[in-house]
Each structure stands twice: as C-alpha cells, then as structure tokens.
C-alpha cells in the first residue's frame, strides 16, 4: 500500500526541516534559498510555502528544534548526575564533541547571529536559554549554592563562549576550563568564596565610615 496524502505531507515537511538544518550550517542563514532548500529535500519548491508561512519561518522552526534538542541532551546530563557541580562538568566535557566547524556548531552560531536581527527567532532562543538557565538555577539552589542565579548565568556564558572559541582555538578543551568551573559551581567552595567577599566588603565599608 502506498503512502497516504497525510503521510506524504509529513515526510515532505520532515525532509524540509532536515535540509534546513543542514544548509544553515553549510551556507549560512542568509544564503539559504527556497530553491536550494527544495532541491536538498527532494521536493517541489512550492511545498516550502505550502507547509510553512515563509522561508524564514521554516528556518526558524528547524533551528529552534535543533537547539532545543541539543539543550535537552545536555540537560539530561545534569538530571543523571549526583550533584549540580558534577552534572555541569559533564555538560562541559560533552561540549568537547563540538569543534566550532562541525554542522551543529555552525548551526548554533548562525542561529545566534540571525537572532540579533530576527525578533521572532530571538524570542524563541531567549525562551530556550531561559528554560535551560532556570534548570541550572534550580539545581544549584537545591544544592545550597549561595548565588545560584548568578552562577547559572556564568555557566551559560561559559558554555556559549567555549563553543564559539573552539572554532578559533582547536587546542581549547574542557580540561582547561573544568577546574575553574568546579570552583564556580561547587557549593562548599562557593560558600567560602562568598564569605571571604562579604568580609572584604564589610571591612572596606567600615574603613570608609571611619
């Protein structure tokens, strides 16, 4: 029995999304055309606008789905870890699979750049990042970290920068950054650091008052 119209439609849509993910990384966001996309997916050009409101809508959908998949996979490492510090370190080492020039890295970078000019894409990316940061914050809060929200923000920035810089420095590895990351996310060390900072601040304030 052959495919039904519904099945053919689903398959065509799936092929378009796969092709979009590939081409964003290969050509760059703005270089992907309807014709190139349709040729890669093996469908008629008209099907792009049949299944999606526009080419940009298709690119957004494909990119956000892939970023969500990447973040979900990374979050799973946190869920399986015995502590937030261990889970976050596992996330960092998982990022070593991306070298800055592989398809996933390039899609990630292209999507970030496109989000600076595309309001809808920026909103979608912001929501994904906020959800991921919230998961980190909640895990650090449960572990008793003194500054969970700030630590989660630093971790997010470190992860993003790590992937971006690996494209420029192939010698950069998780091993170089892991010790510092442990100090940021380890609850006991963070408490000690936080206590020292508080004492220094109080001392400076008391000195000014005198």
C-alpha positions in Angstrom: 0.0 0.0 0.0 1.4 3.4 -1.0 1.7 6.5 1.2 -1.4 8.5 2.0 -1.5 12.2 1.3 -1.1 12.9 5.1 2.0 10.6 5.2 3.5 12.2 2.1 2.9 15.7 3.7 4.5 14.7 6.9 7.5 13.2 5.1 7.9 16.3 2.9 7.8 18.5 6.0 10.4 16.4 7.8 12.7 16.4 4.8 12.4 20.2 4.6 13.3 20.7 8.2 16.3 18.3 7.9 17.5 20.1 4.8 17.2 23.5 6.5 19.3 22.3 9.5 22.0 21.1 7.1 22.0 24.2 4.9 22.0 26.8 7.7 25.4 25.4 8.8 26.8 24.8 5.4 25.8 28.0 3.6 24.9 30.4 6.4 21.4 31.6 7.4 21.0 34.3 4.7 22.4 32.2 1.9 19.6 29.5 2.1 17.1 29.9 -0.7 13.8 28.3 -1.3 15.1 26.6 -4.5 18.3 25.3 -2.8 16.2 24.0 0.2 13.7 22.3 -2.0 16.5 20.6 -4.1 18.2 19.3 -0.9 14.9 18.0 0.5 14.0 16.4 -2.9 10.6 18.2 -3.1 8.9 20.9 -5.2 9.7 24.5 -4.3 6.0 25.2 -3.8 5.9 22.8 -0.9 8.1 25.1 1.2 5.3 27.7 1.3 2.6 25.0 1.5 4.0 23.7 4.8 5.4 26.9 6.2 4.3 30.6 6.2 7.6 31.6 4.7 11.2 30.5 4.2 12.2 32.4 7.3 9.5 30.6 9.3 10.9 27.2 8.1 14.5 28.2 9.0 13.4 29.4 12.5 11.5 26.2 13.1 14.4 24.0 12.0 17.0 25.9 14.0 15.0 26.2 17.2 14.1 22.4 17.1 17.8 21.6 16.8 18.9 24.0 19.6 16.2 22.5 21.8 17.4 19.0 21.1 21.0 20.0 21.9 19.9 21.7 25.2 17.7 18.7 26.2 20.5 16.3 25.7 22.8 18.5 27.7 20.2 18.9 30.5 19.8 15.1 30.7 23.4 15.0 32.0 22.5 17.3 34.8 19.5 15.2 35.8 21.6 12.0 35.9 24.4 13.5 38.0 24.8 13.1 41.7 25.4 16.8 42.2 24.9 20.0 40.1 28.7 20.6 40.1 29.2 17.1 38.6 26.4 17.5 36.1 27.6 20.9 34.9 31.1 19.5 34.5 29.7 16.6 32.5 27.9 19.2 30.3 31.2 20.9 29.7 33.0 17.7 28.6 30.0 16.8 26.4 30.6 20.1 24.6 34.1 18.9 23.6 32.4 17.0 20.8 31.8 20.3 19.0 34.9 21.8 17.4 33.4 25.0 16.1 33.4 23.9 12.5 31.1 20.9 12.7 27.5 21.2 11.4 25.9 21.5 14.9 28.4 24.3 15.9 27.9 26.2 12.7 24.1 26.0 13.0 24.3 27.2 16.6 26.5 30.2 15.7 24.4 31.1 12.6 21.2 30.9 14.7 22.6 33.2 17.4 23.7 35.8 14.7 20.3 35.6 12.9 18.5 36.1 16.3 20.1 39.5 16.6 18.1 40.6 13.5 15.0 38.4 13.7 12.6 39.3 16.5 10.7 36.0 16.4 13.8 34.0 16.4 15.3 36.0 19.2 12.2 35.4 21.3 12.4 31.6 20.6 16.1 31.5 21.5 15.5 33.6 24.6 12.8 31.2 25.8 15.1 28.2 25.3 18.0 29.8 27.1 15.8 31.0 29.9 14.4 27.5 30.5 17.9 26.0 30.5 19.2 28.7 32.9 16.2 28.0 35.1 17.1 24.3 35.3 20.6 25.1 36.3 19.5 27.7 38.9 17.0 25.3 40.5 19.6 22.5 40.7 22.2 24.9 42.3 19.5 26.2 44.7 18.7 22.7 45.9 22.4 22.0 46.5 22.6 25.1 48.7 24.7 27.3 46.4 24.9 30.8 47.8 24.4 32.5 44.4 22.5 30.1 42.2 21.2 32.5 39.7 24.5 34.3 39.1 26.4 31.0 38.9 23.9 29.7 36.4 24.3 32.8 34.2 28.1 32.5 34.3 27.9 28.8 33.4 25.6 29.6 30.4 28.0 32.3 29.2 31.0 30.0 29.6 29.3 27.2 27.6 28.4 29.6 24.8 31.9 31.1 24.7 33.5 27.7 24.9 31.8 26.5 21.7 32.5 29.8 19.9 36.2 29.9 20.8 36.8 26.3 19.9 36.3 27.4 16.3 39.2 29.8 16.7 41.4 27.7 19.0 41.4 23.9 18.3 43.6 23.4 21.4 40.9 24.6 23.7 39.5 21.7 25.7 37.2 21.1 28.6 40.1 20.0 30.8 41.5 23.6 30.7 38.2 25.1 32.0 36.9 22.3 34.3 38.9 23.3 37.4 37.5 26.9 37.3 34.0 25.6 36.6 34.2 23.4 39.7 35.1 26.4 41.8 32.1 28.3 40.5 29.6 25.5 40.9 30.9 23.6 43.9 28.6 24.6 46.8 31.2 24.4 49.6 33.9 26.3 47.7 31.3 28.9 46.6 30.3 29.4 50.2 33.9 30.0 51.3 34.5 32.5 48.5 31.2 34.2 49.2 32.1 34.5 52.9 35.5 36.0 52.1 34.0 38.5 49.7 31.5 39.5 52.3 34.2 40.1 54.9 36.3 42.1 52.5 33.3 44.3 51.5 32.3 44.8 55.2 35.9 45.7 56.1 36.1 48.2 53.2 32.8 49.8 54.2 33.8 50.0 57.9 37.1 51.6 56.8 35.3 54.3 54.8 33.0 55.0 57.7 35.9 55.7 60.0 
